[in-house]
Amino acid sequence: MELESGNSELGAVKISSEVVAVIAGLAASEGDGVVSMAGGIAEGWSELLGKKNLARGVKVEVGEKEAAVDLNVVVRYGSVIPEICAEVQRNVKRAIEIMTGLEVVEVNVNVTSVLFEQKDSAADVRVR
């Protein structure tokens, strides 16, 4: 789907919904405590084949002047989830509105997993 952002005497400007999804995914990934975006099986296979999907875990509905975003994120264990989600919502809303001129009416954040970081056992080995 393409959004026709505006017409001028020079012509029309069209913004693809995929572009809005990439903007949302990148802005969400900037959140402190967000480890990654969580996608489905098809997105996982794409990455295994070497195609990095910057819109992974993002669903966007774009209207003529508004957008709604659903995000699936993985957070780091020990993070305060409500604070992370609020930061992600602010980042995504601001990025989309600044870059596209669309009004973002909602940003829904679904925390799909928590990543537990493992301690590096090699760091515990002492050199003699």
N, C-alpha and C positions, 0 to 999 in steps of 0.2 A: 504494500500500500504506500502511496505517496501522498504527502500533504502539500497542497499548493499554498505556500506561505504568503504569496502576494503577487500582484501584477504591477508593473510599472511601465513607463513608456519604452523601456528597454526589453521587456519580456517578463516571463513568469519565473518565480523561484519555487522549486519543489524540494521538499525534504522527505526522504524516505523514512518509514517507521523503523527500519533497520539501523539507520543513523542515530535516531533517538535512543534506541536500545543500546547501542555502543556507548553513547554519551552516559547513559544511566549506569551501565556496567562499570565503566572506568571511574565515575564519580563514587559509586558504592564501594569499590575496591580501595579507595583512599581512606576509608574510615579506619580509625584505630581499633584494633581488635578483630577486624574482618580479615580472615585468613584467605578466603577465596569465595567465588561465586559457585553455587551448586547447580549443576545442570542435569539434564536427563541422560538416558542411555545413548541416544543419537549424538548428543553433544560430546559425550565422553569418547565415542568412537572417532569423531572428527578430530579430536585432539590427538588421539593415538596415531592417526594418519598424518599428523604434522600440520593440521589446519587449526590455528589458534582462533577460538571463537570469542571475540571481545564482548559479545552480547550474551554470553553463557549465563543461564539462570535469570534472565530478564524477559519479561513479557510486557509489551507496551500496547496500549490502545490509544490511537491518535485520531482526534477529530479535526474539525476545521481550525479551531483556535485553542483547543485544550488537549491535555494528555493525561493518562493514568498509567501508573507503572506498578508492576508486581516484581519483587526481587526475592530470590532464594540465596541465602548466604550461609557460610560456615564461619563460626566465630571461635576465637581462641579461648580455651578453658581458663577460668579465673576472671574473665572480662565481665563487666556489668552490662548485661544484655539490653535492658531498656535504654541505657545511655548510648550504647553503640548504635542501636536502631534509630534513635532520634537524630544522631549525627549523620547516619546514612541518609535518612529522609531529607535533612536539610541540604546535604551535599548534592544529592540527586536533583532535588527541586531547583536549587540555585543554578546548577550546571545546565539543565535543560532549558530553563527560562532564559538564561543569558545567551546561550548559543543558538536557540531556535526561535525565541519570541513567543513560544507557546506558554499558556498558563497551565501549570501542573496542578490538577485538582486532587490527586491523591498519590501517595507513594506507600505501598504496602510491602512490609519487610517480613519475610518468612524465614526464621532461623531453622535450617534443616539439619544442622549437625554442629557438634562442638569438637574441636580438635584438641587432643591432649598431646602436648609436646613431650617427647621422650628425652631423658637425659642422655647425653653422649657418654657412653661407657669408656671411650678412649680418653676422655678428659680426666677420668678418675685414675688412670694408670700413671704411676710415678716413674720418672726416668731415673735410672741408677747410674 
